[in-house]
Amino acid sequence: MSLADKLYDTHQANIESIQLITGSGGVFEVTVDGEKVYSKKETGTFPDEEKLVAEIGN
């Protein structure tokens, strides 16, 4: 299951849309309502998916 699927399954009542935007250079960012909540470019690693899904719900 992808991170997008996990986010939707967990928070579907609060999600209007999910966008996956392709890019280059290994950039992976998650934004909620225009606010960046995770950046692989800044941390150097992919997020812990379960932790990220829980954090977005708070």
OpenMM code with the backbone's topology and positions (N, CA, C; nanometers):
from openmm import Vec3, app, unit

residues = "MET SER LEU ALA ASP LYS LEU TYR ASP THR HIS GLN ALA ASN ILE GLU SER ILE GLN LEU ILE THR GLY SER GLY GLY VAL PHE GLU VAL THR VAL ASP GLY GLU LYS VAL TYR SER LYS LYS GLU THR GLY THR PHE PRO ASP GLU GLU LYS LEU VAL ALA GLU ILE GLY ASN".split()
positions = [
    Vec3(0.0851, -0.1168, 0.0000),
    Vec3(0.0000, 0.0000, 0.0000),
    Vec3(0.0904, 0.1240, 0.0000),
    Vec3(0.0590, 0.2195, -0.0842),
    Vec3(0.1402, 0.3411, -0.0928),
    Vec3(0.1089, 0.4370, 0.0222),
    Vec3(0.1972, 0.5324, 0.0420),
    Vec3(0.1741, 0.6345, 0.1442),
    Vec3(0.0463, 0.7119, 0.1137),
    Vec3(0.0223, 0.7432, -0.0126),
    Vec3(-0.1004, 0.8147, -0.0503),
    Vec3(-0.2237, 0.7329, -0.0113),
    Vec3(-0.2196, 0.6017, -0.0351),
    Vec3(-0.3312, 0.5144, 0.0033),
    Vec3(-0.3520, 0.5145, 0.1543),
    Vec3(-0.2423, 0.5064, 0.2295),
    Vec3(-0.2527, 0.5063, 0.3760),
    Vec3(-0.3121, 0.6372, 0.4266),
    Vec3(-0.2671, 0.7486, 0.3691),
    Vec3(-0.3215, 0.8786, 0.4097),
    Vec3(-0.4703, 0.8860, 0.3800),
    Vec3(-0.5091, 0.8427, 0.2607),
    Vec3(-0.6503, 0.8489, 0.2239),
    Vec3(-0.7341, 0.7563, 0.3120),
    Vec3(-0.6893, 0.6345, 0.3314),
    Vec3(-0.7652, 0.5397, 0.4137),
    Vec3(-0.7844, 0.5910, 0.5558),
    Vec3(-0.6826, 0.6559, 0.6105),
    Vec3(-0.6869, 0.7032, 0.7483),
    Vec3(-0.7634, 0.8340, 0.7637),
    Vec3(-0.7503, 0.9231, 0.6668),
    Vec3(-0.8041, 1.0590, 0.6810),
    Vec3(-0.9048, 1.0966, 0.5725),
    Vec3(-0.9705, 0.9985, 0.5114),
    Vec3(-1.0551, 1.0269, 0.3962),
    Vec3(-1.1668, 1.1275, 0.4241),
    Vec3(-1.2156, 1.1348, 0.5457),
    Vec3(-1.3215, 1.2313, 0.5774),
    Vec3(-1.2709, 1.3750, 0.5701),
    Vec3(-1.1398, 1.3945, 0.5817),
    Vec3(-1.0816, 1.5285, 0.5823),
    Vec3(-1.0012, 1.5613, 0.4573),
    Vec3(-0.9923, 1.4690, 0.3624),
    Vec3(-0.9104, 1.4902, 0.2432),
    Vec3(-0.9995, 1.5223, 0.1245),
    Vec3(-0.9735, 1.6381, 0.0658),
    Vec3(-1.0443, 1.6762, -0.0563),
    Vec3(-0.9741, 1.6179, -0.1786),
    Vec3(-0.8396, 1.6187, -0.1770),
    Vec3(-0.7643, 1.5615, -0.2882),
    Vec3(-0.6220, 1.5288, -0.2444),
    Vec3(-0.5617, 1.4374, -0.3183),
    Vec3(-0.4210, 1.4030, -0.3014),
    Vec3(-0.3567, 1.4189, -0.4382),
    Vec3(-0.2456, 1.4914, -0.4440),
    Vec3(-0.1731, 1.5092, -0.5694),
    Vec3(-0.0364, 1.4444, -0.5583),
    Vec3(-0.0008, 1.3684, -0.6588),
    Vec3(0.1335, 1.3136, -0.6697),
    Vec3(0.1994, 1.3871, -0.7853),
    Vec3(0.3050, 1.4610, -0.7558),
    Vec3(0.3725, 1.5417, -0.8568),
    Vec3(0.5109, 1.4832, -0.8787),
    Vec3(0.5366, 1.4401, -1.0013),
    Vec3(0.6668, 1.3809, -1.0305),
    Vec3(0.7727, 1.4891, -1.0429),
    Vec3(0.8932, 1.4519, -1.0110),
    Vec3(1.0042, 1.5455, -1.0190),
    Vec3(1.1332, 1.4693, -1.0399),
    Vec3(1.2426, 1.5340, -1.0083),
    Vec3(1.3724, 1.4692, -1.0248),
    Vec3(1.4599, 1.4991, -0.9039),
    Vec3(1.5703, 1.4308, -0.8957),
    Vec3(1.6663, 1.4572, -0.7899),
    Vec3(1.6324, 1.3960, -0.6563),
    Vec3(1.5376, 1.3025, -0.6517),
    Vec3(1.5054, 1.2353, -0.5270),
    Vec3(1.4278, 1.3182, -0.4265),
    Vec3(1.3657, 1.4263, -0.4724),
    Vec3(1.2880, 1.5113, -0.3820),
    Vec3(1.1565, 1.4418, -0.3495),
    Vec3(1.1234, 1.4340, -0.2214),
    Vec3(0.9978, 1.3754, -0.1749),
    Vec3(0.9468, 1.4655, -0.0644),
    Vec3(0.8372, 1.5367, -0.0916),
    Vec3(0.7814, 1.6284, 0.0074),
    Vec3(0.6331, 1.6015, 0.0258),
    Vec3(0.5866, 1.6220, 0.1471),
    Vec3(0.4451, 1.6084, 0.1792),
    Vec3(0.3987, 1.7431, 0.2321),
    Vec3(0.2934, 1.7964, 0.1712),
    Vec3(0.2356, 1.9225, 0.2179),
    Vec3(0.0889, 1.9012, 0.2507),
    Vec3(0.0412, 1.9738, 0.3495),
    Vec3(-0.0990, 1.9699, 0.3893),
    Vec3(-0.1476, 2.1136, 0.3934),
    Vec3(-0.2495, 2.1432, 0.3144),
    Vec3(-0.3046, 2.2791, 0.3069),
    Vec3(-0.1952, 2.3829, 0.2825),
    Vec3(-0.1012, 2.3504, 0.1934),
    Vec3(0.0050, 2.4423, 0.1574),
    Vec3(0.1222, 2.4483, 0.2537),
    Vec3(0.1161, 2.3743, 0.3641),
    Vec3(0.2238, 2.3740, 0.4634),
    Vec3(0.3049, 2.2451, 0.4510),
    Vec3(0.4359, 2.2585, 0.4335),
    Vec3(0.5222, 2.1415, 0.4220),
    Vec3(0.5304, 2.0724, 0.5576),
    Vec3(0.4956, 1.9435, 0.5595),
    Vec3(0.5026, 1.8674, 0.6840),
    Vec3(0.6164, 1.7654, 0.6821),
    Vec3(0.6715, 1.7392, 0.5631),
    Vec3(0.7858, 1.6489, 0.5541),
    Vec3(0.8634, 1.6772, 0.4270),
    Vec3(0.9954, 1.6715, 0.4363),
    Vec3(1.0821, 1.6906, 0.3206),
    Vec3(1.1996, 1.5939, 0.3269),
    Vec3(1.2053, 1.5019, 0.2311),
    Vec3(1.3203, 1.4114, 0.2215),
    Vec3(1.4455, 1.4908, 0.1875),
    Vec3(1.4295, 1.5976, 0.1106),
    Vec3(1.5442, 1.6814, 0.0745),
    Vec3(1.6097, 1.7405, 0.1998),
    Vec3(1.5275, 1.7769, 0.2982),
    Vec3(1.5799, 1.8359, 0.4219),
    Vec3(1.6327, 1.7311, 0.5197),
    Vec3(1.5676, 1.6146, 0.5256),
    Vec3(1.6061, 1.5122, 0.6234),
    Vec3(1.7054, 1.4107, 0.5686),
    Vec3(1.7068, 1.3937, 0.4368),
    Vec3(1.7958, 1.2961, 0.3748),
    Vec3(1.7434, 1.1542, 0.3757),
    Vec3(1.6209, 1.1335, 0.4218),
    Vec3(1.5638, 0.9996, 0.4296),
    Vec3(1.4129, 1.0050, 0.4074),
    Vec3(1.3568, 0.8903, 0.3688),
    Vec3(1.2116, 0.8826, 0.3557),
    Vec3(1.1485, 0.8802, 0.4946),
    Vec3(1.0235, 0.9251, 0.5050),
    Vec3(0.9589, 0.9294, 0.6365),
    Vec3(0.9189, 0.7917, 0.6859),
    Vec3(0.9042, 0.7808, 0.8165),
    Vec3(0.8385, 0.6652, 0.8765),
    Vec3(0.6905, 0.6847, 0.8440),
    Vec3(0.6357, 0.5995, 0.7575),
    Vec3(0.5003, 0.6213, 0.7069),
    Vec3(0.3953, 0.6247, 0.8169),
    Vec3(0.4026, 0.5313, 0.9108),
    Vec3(0.3023, 0.5266, 1.0173),
    Vec3(0.3072, 0.6540, 1.1018),
    Vec3(0.4268, 0.7004, 1.1322),
    Vec3(0.4427, 0.8227, 1.2111),
    Vec3(0.3886, 0.9434, 1.1345),
    Vec3(0.4191, 0.9508, 1.0051),
    Vec3(0.3717, 1.0629, 0.9243),
    Vec3(0.2195, 1.0639, 0.9140),
    Vec3(0.1594, 0.9480, 0.8919),
    Vec3(0.0130, 0.9388, 0.8842),
    Vec3(-0.0489, 0.9864, 1.0153),
    Vec3(0.0082, 0.9462, 1.1280),
    Vec3(-0.0431, 0.9879, 1.2589),
    Vec3(-0.0243, 1.1377, 1.2805),
    Vec3(0.0916, 1.1919, 1.2426),
    Vec3(0.1188, 1.3345, 1.2614),
    Vec3(0.0239, 1.4213, 1.1800),
    Vec3(-0.0084, 1.3783, 1.0591),
    Vec3(-0.0972, 1.4565, 0.9736),
    Vec3(-0.2362, 1.4648, 1.0350),
    Vec3(-0.2759, 1.3648, 1.1097),
    Vec3(-0.4073, 1.3657, 1.1726),
    Vec3(-0.4182, 1.4571, 1.2923),
    Vec3(-0.3075, 1.5076, 1.3421),
    Vec3(-0.3089, 1.5924, 1.4619),
    Vec3(-0.3139, 1.7385, 1.4272),
] * unit.nanometer
topology = app.Topology()
chain = topology.addChain("A")
for resn in residues:
    res = topology.addResidue(resn, chain)
    for name in ("N", "CA", "C"):
        topology.addAtom(name, app.Element.getBySymbol(name[0]), res)
